[in-house]
Amino acid sequence: INSLIKLMFLTQVLGTFPVDYPGLRDIILDVPRPLGVSSDHRKRPGMSALNAPYLHDEDAALAYVESRLWPNGPTCPHCGNAAQDRITALKGTSTRPGVRKCKECRKPFTVKVGTIFESSHVPLHLWLQAIHLICASKKGISSNQLHRVLGITLKSAWFLSHRIREAMKVNGSEPPMGGKGEIIEADETYLGPGGFVF
């Protein structure tokens, strides 16, 4: 009866019989599924982007960043070697997760080398949470707010926020707003300490 009620509710919400709905079999069979575990978190109604596994699990965060930075497989940041047979993953009980070694230059590296995550002791999933919070907040977010939300020290929150903002900075190669030599119109402008409003 429970699964029948769920099916009727889904039929009313979606307008038709939900044949292609992800997880329909689990709903009909009444199989419980823990939140934040499914890989289709953006497709399922009612799931928040904050339930993504890479925001809560260090291994999932490492795999997520690797898939974004190395879509064709790992590339050595030291020598630029991209040959997959010349890069090996280091495995051992004392080896950090995600460490690889290039057989060309013989240097170890991770996905963090050459990025804003380099030389940081803050876990990668907290970096991704901070990036999400900074990008999603309409008016910005302070270091104090990051400190409270993420549960890290104020010094670490300041470090994260400054590195993320530095990475988001325009590097000067962008054309001026509106284009070179073009006029930009604004409704109201405030200039200087005298408070001149145009």
N, C-alpha and C positions, 0 to 999 in steps of 0.2 A: 504494500500500500504506500509506504514512504517513497519508493522509487517512482511509483505511478504519479504521485503528487508532484514530485520534482519534474517529471517529464511533462506534465500538464502545465506547470508554471513556465518551463522553458519554451513550450509551444506558444504560450500566450505572449511572452516577452519577445521572442524572435519572430513571431508572426507565422512561421511555418514549422513543420516538423524538423527538428534540428539533426539532420542526418550527418552533416559534416562538422558538428560541434565537437571540439577536442575534449576527450574525456567522457563522452556520452555513455560508453560502455560501463565506465566506473560509476557513473551516476545511476544508471539503470540497475546495475548489480549491487548498488549501495556499498561500493568499496571505498573506505576512507583514504584520503590522500593528504599528507601533511602540507601545510602552507609553505611556499617558497622553494619547494623541491622540484617542481616541474620545470622543464626547459622552455615551455611555451607560456611563460608568465605574462607576456605582453598580449597574447591572443585570447586569454581567458578573461571573461568579464569579472569584474570585482577584484582582480589582482593588481596590486600596486607595483610600480617600478622599483620601490624600495624593498620588495620581497625577492629581488633577483639574487641568486646564490652568490654571485661574485661580490656582492656588497657585504656578505657575512662570513664567507669562508676564504681562507688564505689561498688554498690550492685552486679554488675556482677563480679567484681574482687573478692569480698568476696565469692561469690558462686563458682567461679573458684578455688580459693585456698582451700576451703572446700572440693570440689570434688577431688582434688589432694591429700590432706593430710588425709581426712577421706572418703575413697571410700566405706566403709561399715557403714557409719554413724558416728556421733561425738563420740570422746573418751575423757574422762577427763584427762588432762595432770597432774593433781595433784595426783590422786589415781589410774588412769588406768582403771576406770570403762568404759565399752563399752556397757552396757545394755541400749538399746534405751528407755525402759520404765522408767529407773532411771535417765534420762537426759531430762530436759525440756528447751525449748526456752523461755527466758524472753521477754515479750512484754509489752510495755508501751510507753508513750509519751516521757519520759525522759531517757529511756534505749537506750544504744548504739546499733547499728545494729549488729546482729550476736552473742549476749551474750547468753550463756546457763548456766544452773545451774545443778550441779551434786547433786543428792539426797543422795549419799553415804557419801561424804565428806562435802557437803553443801557449796561448793565454786563455785563462778561464774568463767567462762572462755570464751575465744573466740578462734578462730583458730590461732590467733597471739601468744598465750602463748606458750613459749618454742621454738619459731622460731626467725629468724633474724628480724621479723617485730615487736617483742615485745618492749614495752616502746618507741614507736616512734609515733610522731604526724603527720608524713608524710602520706598522704592518700595511701591506698593500691594499687590503680591503678597506682600511680606514682612509687611505689616500683617495680611493674611488668614491667613498661616501662623502668626503670633503669636496671633491670635484663636483659631484652631483648637487650638493647643497649650495655651493657657490654659483653654479650655472643655473640652478632652478630658482634661486631667490630673486625676487623682482627688484629689490632695492639694495642688493648686496648683503653680505653677512659678515659680522665682526669676528675677530679672533676670539673674543670672550664667548660669543655664541657657539663657535666651533668647539671651544674648550668644554662647554657645558654639554653640548649634544653628543660629541664623540667620546667624551670621558677621558680625554688626554690632558696633559699639562698645558698651561697657557703658552708656555714657550714653544712647545711643539705645534700648537694651533697657529701661533703667529708664523712659525717657520713654514707650515703647510700653506697657509693663505698667501704668504708672500711669494712662494715658489709657483703656486698655481696662477696668481695674477701676473707674474712675470712671464709665464708661458703663454698667457692669453694676450699679452701686449702686442700691439702692431709694431712690426720691426722696421718700418720706414719704406718698405718696398711697395706698400699699398698706395694706390692713387688717392689724391685728395677726395674728400666727400663731394659728390656731385660731378667729379671729373676735373681735369686740369683746365684752369681758366674759366670755370663755370661759376655762376652766381647761385648762392644758396639762400633761400628765403626762410625766415623764422618769424613766428608770430610776436614774440616778446623777448627782449634781451635785457639783462641786468649787467651793467658795467661798473666796476670800480667801487671804492668805499663810499662815494657820494650817493650811490644808489640811483644812477641815471637809468631810466627805463625808456627804451625806444619802442 
